[in-house]
Amino acid sequence: MVHRTQHDGVLVVGAGLAGLSAALAAAPRKALVLTGAPLNHGCSSAWAQGGMAAALSDEDDWALHAADTVAAGAGLVDPERAALLAREGAAAVRTLATLGAPFDRDAAGGFSLSLEAAHSRARVARVRGDQAGRAIMAAVTAATLAQPHIEVRSGARLRGLLQDAEGQVRGVVIEQAGQLHEITAPAVILATGGIGGLYAVTTTPPELRGEGLGLAAMAGAMIADPEFVQFHPTAIDIGRDPAPLATEALRGEGALLINGDGEAFMAAYHPAAELAPRDVVARAIHAERAAGRGAFLDAHAAVGDHFPDAFPAVFAACLSGGVDPRVQPIPVAPACHYHMGGIVTDEHGATSLAGLYAAGECASTGVHGANRLASNSLLEAAVFGARAGAAAREAAETRSRIVRGAASPVLPDAALARLRIAMSAEAGVVRDGPGLGRLISLLDDLQAAHGACPDLTAARLTATCALARAESLGAHFRADAPEAPAEPRRTFVTLGAHPTSPTSIAAE
């Protein structure tokens, strides 16, 4: 039995920073937030350590921030969208501070700013070193619960999108307490996060498996750049799933990457050494580990006894694995951290499907390109989440009869475990054609056995577009095609009549 209800406002799926920013911005219109986990749980926003990048000092301006964003994206960033993000960035940080986010302050009361890789200025506003995501989400959650126009329904898993005969999105199918529910609404905002849960080694909540991306693609939405997956260089390698993160701010403070022989190795890979772009650092660590030399982050001189207060999350994670970072180097490994690809949106969060908006990691706004600039993710979630909420509140109420929409199948745990291992092995830091081919064959087998699961569709988009891009660019590195293209081009794809067939994916 399917329960059917109607919501006359904005329907938001996901309760990270993008989703809650959208719900807050939908005022005075009603907003219904659907989330699988309780608020402030199960979202990457709450796990973010580094902070939010914005031009907040007299030595910085938005144009420099935009230029750094474009440079980091290896030729694929939309300059106009990067400028929009950077122009609105400082106001977004200040708004969060007004809501109660306790950003670190200097003696004069200004924001205490950190330098991170590929930034030309210290511009990352943080909270107690590595507590930014948790603190920001606590403030935004409190603000959300205080708003009379917002209703939050937890324990709701997205299972499908509802569309009318013209393809306009009219609502969602969710599963809650073992029951299926169809909820219609004038506008749907997907803020469902990334694809980290599709990888065996990830720094993100494991429940984030690209289901919003997959369902949007299966409904006909345009997808951009799904092959570009960012691997954080310094996940703490202590055998935990998901892997805890050693924030990039540690390298900004002067921590060094060393191998098992105690040799600092980054200068051999890039002139910027520890502050090289993330994709370069991730591949360097991968190479050291593959060569049997191991990789460690040595922060005993840079941070030392200040660890418990300066970086409490990193300190606690290390101790839980038997490592005291005050005196010992931290074992590190690259881990899936962020998906640059996603559902294509305009500057207001609108997708190619009428009635459907997207924000946060599941969206592709054009600001991340082939390699996201450090600490731009929370900023993008806040800026474009608010823009999507403001746009969606203007959506007109419609009474069109829904003609299609059903619950998608669920991938069993054993099959998911096989997929995660294969994604890390074949679509990881270093890729090649044969490996991606093996991955696609596995996806064929899993689909034949379990049906058109949206997480399989998300994985297929990633793998098929990675195979099609026979070149290396940013976070996408092909060992069998290491040269970068002369003129980088983005990938834009839609699915055909058979959405899970690899032959139906075509670049535009």
Phi, psi and omega in degrees: 000134179251127178271134183242129177223164180237135175244131186263013179237217182265131179257119182247124178254109182119140186230034168279196183297321179296313182296315181288326175298320178295316181297318179296320183285346180286347181303145006274004180289149178297147175225130176250118180259123178253127182216142179288320182255164174301158179306141180072018175227154173069020178230144181296330182305318182289342181265351182296135184255314192298311180133206182238129179272132176194155179280093187245357183245165179292338181274002186232162169208166187296330181295323176294318178298316178298318180296320178295322178297316179295316181297318182294331185281004172057039173094358184251357181284139173282112185300325180292320178290323177297319178296319178299312179301313183291321179297321184268358186296311183299319179296323179295318178296317181294325176298316178296322176298320178297325178288349177118003177294120189273065180301146177298142181237154175270182185298333181271000180092358177279175179289135173276118191248140180252154174264132176232169188304138175070006171267139179273351179221157169286112185215015182263111176282128185226174180230116179047046175079297186225025184251013189300308184301313181299315183290318178298314181294326176298317180293316182291323177298315178299318179296320179298313183292340180274351185269124181291342182275354184252129170246135179246130177238109180267170183074018183253121179255128178292127180238347180183167174248145177259134181226152174269186185296335180271359180091359179290137180283127184242000180160197185222161167251127177236160171247129180217125181053039177078002180248145176268139180229135170256124180240117177267152181198156178293331182213140177239130174247119174271122175226056193267006176081194189262209186239017186303327180291352175277355182249144180290329178243109185216156175257003187255163175305134186293340180285351178274099188236025175074022184291323176296316176301312182297316180293320177298316179297318180293337176276351178111004181290149176284139180242144179237139166053042183291344180286347186267103180242126180270133178251118178292132185295327194239062164288144182280117189271079180235021174078019180260149178232114359287163183280133174292159189250138168260102189307148178298338179300335177298318177289330174295331178277352178114005177296146184248147172268125181232159174263186183295343177271002180083010182270129172288123191248348189295329181298336179283346182255333185199142180300332180277359176051236185299338181259021173291162177305153186303321182295324179293315181295318180298317180290326178296315178295318177302317181294318179297319179292318180296330179279358178086008182269345180076169179214136184218149175256114184259106182244015186293326179277322184285326184238308175054235185294348180278356185307311185302325181268323185282322182220069187296324181292316178296317181300313181295319180297317180297314180299324180295338178258011177081020180244129174258102187291349176293332184229350183239147172290148183266122176293131184229158177207150175294145179216148177304129189230324185202142178256113179288332179284173179165193180284124183296132176229161169271190185290351179252010178086000180286135178268186178284352177257126177302139179087350182245129176239161178215148181207155180082206189294333180285349182262157170240099181272346182098004185266350186255334178060221183270355184196101184300135174289137183308137175065018171272350187287312177298322179297313179299319180300317181289313185292307185279336173298314178296321179295319179294319179296319180294321180288318184293332181294342180271357182297136183281145175292135178230159182237022183299144179285129179284128183247348177206149181148121181213164178290131178282156176291159182250132180285124180298157184301319182295320178292321178298320179298318177298317181296317182299317179297316182292321179297316179295322183285320191252339180235038184263215184300319178237131185233163169208168184301310181300319180295317178295325175297318178297320179297316180295323176297320177297318178300321176301315181295316181294322178294318179299326183276328191235357177090186186276073178286138182296329178289329173294322178295318178298317178295321181293320177301315180298310185291316184292319179288330174293322178292321181291331180273086182275065179195170178247133182204123178056232183285348178267107182240120177257115180297332180269001177207069189285349183281142176280152179288153178291323179230094182301138178231143177284161174257128172235124185226150168228160179262145182273206184294336178242086194301337183259007177273129181297336180285349181272358180267120183224134179289148179240000000 
